[in-house]
Amino acid sequence: MTNNLRAYEALYIVPANLTEEALQSILEKHSRVIEEQGGKVQKAEVWDKRKLAYPIKGNTEGNYLLLEFQAPPHVPSELRRIFRISDEVIRARIFKKE
């Protein structure tokens, strides 16, 4: 099973007004989703707070979060679905690493 794991990177933005505990909780929640689907999280970190180029969902600033993980091919689509239905995620991108 482990031979079909691929490397991915998820970069997403959450509101700037969240506490450090809330940010860690969000990272843990999304890491759990990856692990429950058979993946492994290599890195889960809060990058920094930045001003957005344009307002998104009423936010002008956001905290950037990064998840680097290895997972079976179906996991990114499940993670994307969860990002879309999560109120706290402003914007998200998942990249396949080379």
URKADA-V837900 format. One line per field, one symbol per residue. burial: 1 if it has 16 or more other ideal C-beta (glycine too) atoms within 10 Angstrom, else 0. A space follows every 10 residues. Layout:
BEGIN
burial=???
END
This chain:
BEGIN
burial=0000100101 0111110100 0010011001 1011000010 1001010000 0000000000 0111101111 1000110110 0010000111 01010000
END
